[in-house]
Amino acid sequence: MRVLFIGDVFGKPGRNLVSSHLPKIKSNFDFIIANGENAAGGHGINKDSFEALLKAGVHCITLGNHAWDNREVLQLTDDPRLIRPLNAYKEAPGRGSGTFTVGDEKITVVNLLGRVFMQPCENPYDALENVLETADAPVFVDFHAEATSEKTCFAYHFDGRIAACIGTHTHVATADTRILPNGTLFQCDVGMTGVLHSSIGMGLEASTYKLRTGLPMKVEVATGAVQLSAVAFDLEHGKVTRAVRYSYLETQESGIYQGEVFV
């Protein structure tokens, strides 16, 4: 099974790039996951952005700490293709994991929140242990967390028990793609699918003004050239055998594979 995981789709620019570029490459992949927690104007997800990602070829959409920023998400939580953070809080609607059939194979997708520099949430270690007790398919984890130290410790703790642990949330792709000693694919952050010259998706001028002065300023989704950030990997018999970072800038004629194959 060949899987593509697309990093945080940010606002209309990110959605539009997924809609224009993914159809050109989706035949190369058996299963496509995208983090869509910022897909609606940079704050949460709504019905239109959810449907746009699915129409482009995404099979499963994960969320994060902004999962509930847009109230329209409550209209989507019954859809099994939407995976919200498993450890957000017990009363949260929807599902925090899902198992998908891909031909004659299966894959389980789990979305988890980290706890370092993040809002309060349930213990992600305990939450994943509960999934692994009954999982009957290789497990892919979108670990939505701030600290690279937390992401690293989490991935090594579950090394060999899950197929992959790829981080989201910081919107900056890390160059640490690797297969851990016991076979789990890990990368601290997959990066963002949004405007390249921006403050993690938002306009630079207003964002810089707020940081420089400490004064309030309305910040909106940036405009300009858009980059898609992703990780592609091959999954065989529950283990990742090949992985590569994938980045595509809309002003280029084709995508650029950044990084090497890890085995």
C-alpha positions, 0 to 999 in steps of 0.5 A: 500500500502506498500512502500520502499524508498531506500536511496542514491544509491552510485556508483557501490557498491550501485547499485550492492547491490540493484541488489542482495538484492532487488529481494529477498525482493521486493515481500513484497512491492507494490511500491519501490522508490530509490534516484539515484543521485549518482548512476553513479560513485558517480556523477549523473546518467546514462543510465546503472545505471538507467536501473540497478535500474529498473531491480532490481525492483525499480519503481521510481528514484529520484535525487538531487543536482547532477542530472546533473553531468552526461550528459547521464541524458539528455537521460532519462528525458522523462522517467516518472519513473525519478523524478528530483528536482521540484524546481531546475530551470524553464528550467530544462528538465524532471519532478519534480513530478509524479503520479503512479498507484499501483493496485487500488491505486495511489501515487504521488512522489515529489523531492525537493531541500533544500536551506540551505548550498545548491546551489541556487534553487526555493522556495521548499514551493511554489513548493510543494504548486503548486503540492498539488493544483491538487494532487489526490493521497497521496504525498511522498516527497524526500526532498534533503537537507543539514540542519536537521533544514530545513528538520524538519521545512518543514515536520512540515509545510506540516504535514497532507497534505502529506503522507511522507517527507523523507530526502536525501543528507547527506548519514547518516541515522538519528534515528528520524523516526516518524509520526508527529501530523497530520499524516505525516511520517518524517525522516531527512535522510534515509541514503546511499546505499553504502560502509559502511566504507567510506566518504559518499561513497568515499574512506577514505584515499583520502578524509581524505588527502584533509580535513587534508591538503587542497590539491587536491587529486583524490577521488574515490568510496570506496570499501568494505562491502556495506550497504543498508539503507531504510525506509519502510511504510504502506500507508492506505487511504492516511495516514502512519499507520506503518513505520520502518527503514530498514538496510541490510549489505551485509555480513549478512545473512538477513536484520536488522530492526532498530528502532520501529514501530511508530503510 
